[in-house]
Amino acid sequence: MRKSLVYKIICVQLILLSSFSFAQTNVLSAEQQDERIIVRIDDVTFTSYRYGDGQKYPYFYPLNGPLSGLSVTTESSLPYPHHRSLWFACDKVNGGNYWQEGNKRGQIISRGPKILESSAEKIVIKDICDWRQPGKNPIITDERNIVITVPSDNLRIIDFTITLNALTDITILNTNHSLFSARMTSTLSVKDGGVLINADGKSGEKETAGVESSWCDYYGERFGMVEGMAIFDSPQNAWYPSKWFTRNYGFFSPTNMYWKEGDFTIKESESVTFKYRVIVHAGATEKAEIKKLYSQWTENLTK
């Protein structure tokens, strides 16, 4: 009897250990709440897509690092407190400003994003936004398809496909305030000892601003942990490889708008699509294998 009881206890322990060993980690979930979509990993917040009507534009904040659990980006910091973590916007669009503070000058207003998929492996969000000034008809609608995955303990991936649909003839003047952009938290900035590096190994604002590159990575150390974020520019994008607008205080953006010759135009009823991948990672560029991740991404884009 005693042997039988001991045997049963051992079996239960083995089953529990087996279940623990094979328990799934990096489980994703998403919840829509208070003009935000909150994305969690193992029930801990990774990021939120914020889309309130009073905002200048929708944006992601925080973007929490895999080691510290702290955001690698800032929601608002000096200089230029209108920078909101990770966003897509533009200045000088048909005379409007869809970038800097002041909604009367232009605003990108979400119609209300939808969670198309919320599984343990993938979160898919779709949003449609109107570019408009108060009392006027929209001049652009943009369609955003966003996919979030977590391939490992040290990586978080966000894929963006953003299509601009022109509702009238669109003219965008040369501007450095344009398109897909990020603002790192000051503790990870070059000014505070962080590293900004591009695909060709050039580093810092002096070597990367106005320089073509397929990707840039920004990382630094805090509390003894190295974390960062890379932005990938798709070969399918206009101007690829884009020139980058970079700053040592933490800003970086793949945008050719500032250096191109002539204005950028989209005819009424026409559209332009941009694709980007964002990697929030642990470790420096080499340890995070950013170059390899970029190659894998571009190979899959062509399949």
Backbone torsions as a table, in degrees:
resi	resn	phi	psi	omega
1	MET	NA	-45.7	-179.2
2	ARG	-63.5	-43.0	179.8
3	LYS	-62.6	-39.2	-179.6
4	SER	-64.0	-40.0	179.9
5	LEU	-66.9	-43.4	178.8
6	VAL	-62.0	-41.4	179.5
7	TYR	-61.1	-43.3	180.0
8	LYS	-64.6	-40.4	179.6
9	ILE	-63.5	-43.9	179.2
10	ILE	-61.6	-42.0	179.5
11	CYS	-61.9	-43.1	178.9
12	VAL	-62.9	-42.9	179.6
13	GLN	-62.5	-41.5	179.3
14	LEU	-64.4	-39.9	178.5
15	ILE	-63.8	-43.3	179.6
16	LEU	-64.8	-42.5	178.1
17	LEU	-63.4	-41.4	178.9
18	SER	-62.7	-43.3	179.8
19	SER	-63.9	-39.9	179.7
20	PHE	-66.0	-41.6	-176.6
21	SER	-64.5	-35.2	-175.0
22	PHE	-103.8	12.4	178.4
23	ALA	-63.2	136.5	-178.0
24	GLN	-72.7	135.1	175.3
25	THR	-116.3	172.3	-176.0
26	ASN	56.6	43.4	180.0
27	VAL	-83.0	124.1	-179.0
28	LEU	-88.5	151.1	171.3
29	SER	-153.2	158.7	-179.5
30	ALA	-140.5	143.9	-179.0
31	GLU	-141.5	133.9	177.4
32	GLN	-93.8	125.0	-171.7
33	GLN	-159.7	123.7	172.1
34	ASP	52.1	56.2	178.1
35	GLU	58.1	33.7	175.4
36	ARG	-143.2	149.7	163.8
37	ILE	-110.6	115.9	-177.7
38	ILE	-96.0	125.4	178.8
39	VAL	-109.0	126.2	-177.1
40	ARG	-118.3	152.0	172.4
41	ILE	-119.3	118.8	-175.1
42	ASP	51.5	44.1	176.8
43	ASP	68.4	12.0	177.0
44	VAL	-113.4	133.4	-175.7
45	THR	-60.2	128.2	170.4
46	PHE	-98.2	-51.4	-177.8
47	THR	-154.7	167.7	173.8
48	SER	-136.1	135.1	172.1
49	TYR	-93.2	117.0	-172.3
50	ARG	-107.5	128.8	-170.2
51	TYR	-142.2	29.8	-177.7
52	GLY	-60.0	147.8	-178.1
53	ASP	-60.0	-27.9	-177.6
54	GLY	-84.7	-5.4	-178.7
55	GLN	-76.5	158.5	173.5
56	LYS	-67.0	-40.2	-178.8
57	TYR	-162.1	159.8	173.8
58	PRO	-69.0	150.9	179.3
59	TYR	-158.1	165.6	176.3
60	PHE	-101.5	127.0	171.1
61	TYR	-164.1	138.1	-3.9
62	PRO	-77.8	177.3	167.4
63	LEU	-128.8	88.6	-169.1
64	ASN	-78.3	133.2	-179.3
65	GLY	-69.1	152.6	-176.4
66	PRO	-71.6	-17.1	-179.6
67	LEU	-99.3	-52.1	-173.5
68	SER	-84.8	-26.6	-172.6
69	GLY	75.5	8.0	178.0
70	LEU	-103.0	152.0	-177.7
71	SER	-67.7	136.4	174.7
72	VAL	-82.1	-10.9	178.8
73	THR	-115.2	169.4	176.8
74	THR	-117.8	145.2	178.0
75	GLU	-82.0	-27.1	178.4
76	SER	-168.9	121.9	-180.0
77	SER	-148.8	154.2	172.1
78	LEU	-80.2	147.6	-10.3
79	PRO	-76.0	164.3	177.3
80	TYR	63.7	68.8	-177.2
81	PRO	-68.0	-7.3	177.9
82	HIS	-77.8	-8.8	175.7
83	HIS	-69.0	127.0	-174.8
84	ARG	-119.2	74.9	165.8
85	SER	63.8	-84.5	-179.7
86	LEU	-142.8	118.1	-169.7
87	TRP	-154.9	168.2	175.8
88	PHE	-130.6	120.3	-176.3
89	ALA	-161.1	-177.4	-179.0
90	CYS	-165.4	144.4	173.6
91	ASP	-97.9	165.6	171.9
92	LYS	57.9	45.0	178.1
93	VAL	-104.3	109.3	-177.3
94	ASN	48.8	40.3	178.5
95	GLY	83.2	-4.8	179.7
96	GLY	-98.8	166.6	179.9
97	ASN	-123.4	106.6	-178.6
98	TYR	-107.3	35.0	-175.2
99	TRP	-132.1	-56.8	-174.4
100	GLN	-89.3	167.0	-176.9
101	GLU	-58.8	154.1	-179.4
102	GLY	107.6	92.5	-174.2
103	ASN	-68.3	-19.7	178.6
104	LYS	-65.6	-24.9	-178.6
105	ARG	-82.5	-14.3	-179.3
106	GLY	148.5	144.6	-176.4
107	GLN	-148.2	142.6	175.3
108	ILE	-104.9	108.7	-169.5
109	ILE	-109.8	121.6	177.2
110	SER	-69.6	140.1	172.7
111	ARG	-82.8	-7.1	-178.6
112	GLY	115.9	103.0	-177.1
113	PRO	-68.7	156.8	177.9
114	LYS	-120.6	140.1	171.4
115	ILE	-88.0	105.1	-177.7
116	LEU	-79.9	-29.6	178.5
117	GLU	-148.3	134.5	174.8
118	SER	-137.6	88.2	179.5
119	SER	-117.7	173.5	179.8
120	ALA	-64.0	-26.6	-175.3
121	GLU	-99.0	-20.0	-171.0
122	LYS	-156.2	139.9	171.0
123	ILE	-116.9	130.0	178.0
124	VAL	-122.4	124.4	-179.5
125	ILE	-120.5	137.0	173.7
126	LYS	-124.2	136.3	178.2
127	ASP	-139.0	148.1	171.9
128	ILE	-121.6	129.3	-176.1
129	CYS	-124.6	143.8	176.9
130	ASP	-104.1	130.3	174.8
131	TRP	-94.6	111.9	-173.6
132	ARG	-151.9	160.6	170.7
133	GLN	-108.9	153.9	-177.2
134	PRO	-55.7	132.4	177.4
135	GLY	78.0	4.1	-179.3
136	LYS	-121.3	158.8	176.7
137	ASN	-72.2	150.4	176.2
138	PRO	-60.1	147.3	176.3
139	ILE	-102.6	-22.0	179.7
140	ILE	-142.5	142.1	160.5
141	THR	-113.7	136.8	174.4
142	ASP	-114.2	142.8	176.8
143	GLU	-110.3	124.7	-177.3
144	ARG	-115.9	123.0	172.4
145	ASN	-114.6	121.2	-171.8
146	ILE	-125.1	128.5	-179.1
147	VAL	-124.8	127.8	-178.7
148	ILE	-117.2	129.5	178.1
149	THR	-137.0	161.1	178.8
150	VAL	-133.2	89.9	-175.4
151	PRO	-73.9	-18.7	-179.4
152	SER	-158.6	174.6	179.3
153	ASP	-61.5	-27.4	-171.8
154	ASN	-104.3	3.4	-176.7
155	LEU	-133.1	139.1	168.8
156	ARG	-129.4	132.6	-174.4
157	ILE	-122.1	134.4	173.2
158	ILE	-126.1	120.5	177.9
159	ASP	-103.0	133.1	-179.4
160	PHE	-120.1	131.4	165.6
161	THR	-123.8	116.5	-173.9
162	ILE	-124.4	119.7	179.8
163	THR	-111.8	123.7	175.7
164	LEU	-93.0	120.1	178.0
165	ASN	-107.7	118.0	-176.6
166	ALA	-80.7	123.7	177.6
167	LEU	-93.3	-9.1	174.3
168	THR	-153.4	173.8	175.4
169	ASP	-62.7	129.6	-175.5
170	ILE	-112.6	133.0	173.0
171	THR	-127.4	123.5	177.9
172	ILE	-114.1	118.1	179.0
173	LEU	-75.4	163.4	178.6
174	ASN	-58.7	128.0	-178.6
175	THR	-158.2	142.2	173.8
176	ASN	-84.2	-8.6	178.3
177	HIS	-93.0	78.9	-170.0
178	SER	-156.4	139.8	168.6
179	LEU	67.9	-144.1	-167.6
180	PHE	-78.8	126.7	-171.5
181	SER	-147.0	158.7	177.6
182	ALA	-142.9	151.3	175.7
183	ARG	-129.2	111.1	-179.5
184	MET	-73.1	153.7	174.2
185	THR	-64.3	147.9	-171.4
186	SER	-60.0	-31.5	-177.8
187	THR	-67.7	-17.1	177.8
188	LEU	-104.2	-0.1	-176.8
189	SER	-73.6	161.4	176.6
190	VAL	-59.9	-37.3	179.9
191	LYS	-59.2	-28.8	-179.6
192	ASP	-105.7	20.0	175.3
193	GLY	100.9	2.2	177.9
194	GLY	-76.6	-178.5	-176.9
195	VAL	-128.4	132.0	170.9
196	LEU	-116.8	121.5	-175.3
197	ILE	-139.6	143.9	178.9
198	ASN	-106.8	-176.8	-173.4
199	ALA	-64.8	-20.9	179.9
200	ASP	-99.3	10.0	176.7
201	GLY	82.3	5.8	176.6
202	LYS	-77.9	145.4	-172.0
203	SER	-133.1	154.8	177.2
204	GLY	73.7	165.6	-178.6
205	GLU	-57.7	-42.8	-175.1
206	LYS	-60.3	-36.2	-175.4
207	GLU	-96.0	-15.8	-174.0
208	THR	-111.0	-23.4	-178.4
209	ALA	-68.3	127.0	-179.5
210	GLY	76.1	11.9	-177.3
211	VAL	-108.2	134.9	178.1
212	GLU	-68.0	139.2	176.3
213	SER	-163.8	149.0	179.5
214	SER	-80.1	-21.7	176.1
215	TRP	-158.2	161.2	169.9
216	CYS	-135.3	147.5	178.1
217	ASP	-126.4	139.0	-179.0
218	TYR	-128.3	122.1	-178.6
219	TYR	-148.7	165.5	177.7
220	GLY	-166.1	179.8	-178.0
221	GLU	-114.4	137.3	172.2
222	ARG	-147.3	139.2	-178.4
223	PHE	52.7	34.0	178.2
224	GLY	77.1	7.9	-178.8
225	MET	-119.2	134.7	179.4
226	VAL	-99.6	125.2	179.2
227	GLU	-144.2	159.5	178.5
228	GLY	-167.3	-170.3	-179.6
229	MET	-146.5	133.8	176.8
230	ALA	-113.3	147.3	172.7
231	ILE	-117.3	128.8	177.4
232	PHE	-103.6	134.2	175.9
233	ASP	-98.4	126.5	-176.6
234	SER	-74.4	140.1	173.5
235	PRO	-62.0	-15.1	178.9
236	GLN	-85.7	-5.8	-178.7
237	ASN	-79.1	153.3	172.3
238	ALA	-59.4	142.5	175.3
239	TRP	72.4	4.5	-176.7
240	TYR	-56.8	140.1	-11.1
241	PRO	-73.6	133.2	-175.6
242	SER	-69.9	151.8	164.5
243	LYS	-76.3	154.4	-174.3
244	TRP	-115.7	140.3	170.6
245	PHE	-99.4	113.3	-174.1
246	THR	-128.6	151.4	177.8
247	ARG	-142.5	143.6	-178.6
248	ASN	-68.2	-16.6	178.5
249	TYR	-80.3	-3.8	171.9
250	GLY	127.7	-2.7	-178.1
251	PHE	-89.2	139.8	169.3
252	PHE	-154.1	144.1	-171.2
253	SER	-158.2	127.6	173.1
254	PRO	-82.0	95.5	-178.1
255	THR	-145.1	129.0	178.8
256	ASN	-93.3	-0.9	-170.6
257	MET	-59.9	-30.5	-175.4
258	TYR	-78.8	-26.6	-172.2
259	TRP	-110.9	-8.4	-177.2
260	LYS	-69.5	158.3	176.6
261	GLU	-90.0	124.4	179.1
262	GLY	82.7	171.1	-179.5
263	ASP	-78.8	157.2	175.2
264	PHE	-97.0	127.1	-175.9
265	THR	-125.7	147.7	171.8
266	ILE	-131.0	123.2	179.9
267	LYS	-73.0	150.4	177.4
268	GLU	-51.2	135.1	179.6
269	SER	77.6	-3.2	175.8
270	GLU	-93.6	167.6	-177.9
271	SER	-141.3	158.9	176.2
272	VAL	-134.8	134.0	-178.3
273	THR	-114.8	137.9	176.4
274	PHE	-122.5	141.9	176.9
275	LYS	-127.4	138.1	179.2
276	TYR	-142.0	153.3	169.3
277	ARG	-123.9	136.6	177.1
278	VAL	-114.3	130.3	178.1
279	ILE	-116.8	114.6	170.8
280	VAL	-95.2	122.0	-167.2
281	HIS	-138.1	158.7	169.1
282	ALA	-92.4	149.8	176.7
283	GLY	83.3	169.1	177.5
284	ALA	-75.1	177.8	-174.0
285	THR	-54.7	-48.6	-177.7
286	GLU	-66.9	-44.3	-178.8
287	LYS	-64.1	-35.9	178.9
288	ALA	-78.3	-6.6	178.9
289	GLU	55.7	48.1	-177.3
290	ILE	-62.1	-42.0	179.5
291	LYS	-59.4	-44.8	179.2
292	LYS	-65.5	-41.9	179.6
293	LEU	-63.1	-37.2	178.3
294	TYR	-65.4	-44.0	179.2
295	SER	-61.1	-43.1	178.9
296	GLN	-62.5	-41.6	-179.3
297	TRP	-63.5	-47.6	-177.2
298	THR	-67.3	-32.7	176.0
299	GLU	-63.8	-41.6	180.0
300	ASN	-70.3	-27.9	179.6
301	LEU	-63.9	-30.4	-176.5
302	THR	-88.2	-6.9	-177.7
303	LYS	-80.9	NA	NA
